[in-house]
Amino acid sequence: MSQFGTEFCDHISIVRYLDGAWQAPSLQPLAPLSMHPAAHVFHYASSCFEGFKAYRWTDGRARVFRLHDHVARMQKSAASLRLPIPDAAMLATMVTDLVAHQVKDIPEPPSSLYLRPTLIGTLENIGAAAAPSTEATLFVLASPVGDYFAGGAATLKLLVEDKRARTTEQLGSTKTGGNYAAALGPTLEAKEKYGVDQVLFCPNGDVQETGAANFLLISDDEIITKPLDTSFLHGMTRDSILKLGADLGYTVSEKNFTVAQLLEWVTTYEATLSGTAACLSPVGTLVYEGKEITVRDGKPGANTAKLQKALQDIEYGLVHDTHGWLTEVG
């Protein structure tokens, strides 16, 4: 299978917001979008998106994981950027219609269909730096993807950045492309200088997240992660792991913690990144002030594997979904 996110299904679901109202959504053949060079998104970054997966079970039907939670988060992102807010039922139907149309293209688990709803401002006005886009396009892309760790899960090396933030405090919880652009430069610099995979942003010593994933510490009986605020993304995988962890008897501690505490705790706690693409990505090494600090024994931990399996068993239909996270399609 192609590199993650580079292969696409042959249709998209699309709708436009014009004259103060959403038009009728439609399934269309995948093709380039035609937009005026003055479109608001090109100049003022009026763009937000979501990313989640659908799985095809042995019965031939698809299940979308946490569809309605992702729709709700996209509505919040749209509101924070003052974009037209998609109707929840409309967006959910756009997703399920596309999944139903492409269900035969969904590879079997652990592979899946990655779904990317995207909302962009299309108002033709380069003088609207201080005004919202009153026109918009909403579309849903579908991309068949393989197992992120097809070659086996390796541990990651993270640079602990205790000065710079990933993004701005008011936009941290908005899933907008600007946040990823802001983290790209520091991440590439860190890769070149320290040979790391990602940067763990800890502005003023407050441990937050990496450029594209939430951060968790896990022991045999506790999960520690930063409590939700507007400075970082409220990841759906993070939320799922916390809920499943509670089901399995872990104490869930959502609390602020410092770099000094982090360096102390990783001698006994597993460290992992959570996100849609890889679910949980174990961390083996931290780099701080030019020194490498090994997380426990530097190897993937048993608790990370246990929690990942608990989540994937639900997604793959191996256990009953007691949380109501799955939407059946097809």
Summary of the structure (lengths in Angstrom):
residues: 330
radius of gyration: 20.1
end to end distance: 23.5
largest distance: 59.5
contacts: 1079
relative contact order: 0.15
helix: 27%
strand: 30%
